[in-house]
């Protein structure tokens, strides 16, 4: 979970510890996590288009859901996964 934590925006990393992040993910159903990971991997494998405008990038995956990334000083971070 340290790696996943490092992909969060700085403000979120300061607010949530890796342990809290682990607890959040552990509270999700295994099926939900597996579907999310499968949908994201499929989108990446199929080279889903990424709409990048300045410091925001959006990638659609799995039937209209979107991942939103933001560029910070240290690089791209995952702001949200719908």
C-alpha atoms as one frame of an Amber mdcrd trajectory, in Angstrom:
protein
   0.000   0.000   0.000   3.025   2.265   0.218   3.227   2.306  -3.589  -0.481
   3.047  -3.956  -0.117   5.784  -1.324   2.742   7.335  -3.309   0.418   7.707
  -6.326  -2.019   9.924  -4.415  -1.852  13.726  -4.713   0.298  15.373  -2.052
  -2.652  16.804  -0.095  -4.258  13.358   0.065  -0.967  11.698   1.108  -0.736
  14.164   3.981  -4.321  13.431   5.045  -4.349   9.622   4.721  -1.667   7.216
   5.942  -0.749   3.994   4.085  -2.421   2.071   6.948  -5.659   4.027   6.508
  -5.506   3.437   2.770  -5.042  -0.288   3.366  -8.057  -0.303   5.695 -10.192
   1.455   3.070  -9.229  -1.039   0.341  -9.723  -3.981   2.697 -13.282  -2.803
   3.335 -14.104  -3.076  -0.383 -15.382  -6.396  -1.607 -12.840  -8.581  -3.354
 -15.123  -8.783  -6.382 -15.306  -4.983  -6.666 -11.522  -4.606  -6.491 -10.983
  -7.375  -9.057 -13.469  -5.759 -11.473 -11.792  -2.366 -11.065  -8.296  -3.754
 -11.645  -9.489  -5.794 -14.642 -11.205  -2.772 -16.216  -8.139  -0.540 -15.730
  -5.749  -3.177 -17.088  -7.971  -3.757 -20.112  -8.110  -0.028 -20.860  -4.327
   0.234 -20.647  -3.778  -2.905 -22.737  -6.152  -1.572 -25.406  -4.387   1.790
 -25.258  -7.476   3.727 -24.259  -7.154   7.370 -25.251  -6.008   9.727 -22.543
  -7.342  13.268 -22.805  -4.596  15.484 -21.420  -5.123  19.205 -20.892  -2.446
  21.074 -19.015  -2.117  19.363 -15.623  -5.188  17.110 -15.844  -5.546  13.825
 -17.711  -8.699  11.733 -18.085  -8.865   8.123 -19.221 -12.143   6.327 -19.828
 -12.362   2.669 -18.866 -14.976   0.005 -18.301 -18.126   1.409 -19.876 -17.826
   5.153 -19.405 -16.086   5.338 -16.034 -13.065   7.631 -15.803  -9.750   7.828
 -14.059  -8.577  11.378 -13.349  -4.888  12.130 -12.968  -3.275  15.393 -12.007
   0.284  16.505 -12.610   2.114  17.678  -9.522   5.722  18.675  -8.977   6.817
  15.040  -8.481   4.815  13.717 -11.456   1.353  12.329 -12.246  -0.935  11.342
  -9.366  -4.283   9.551  -9.283  -6.886  12.025  -8.115  -9.921   9.794  -8.615
 -11.138   6.560 -10.099 -14.889   6.513 -10.698
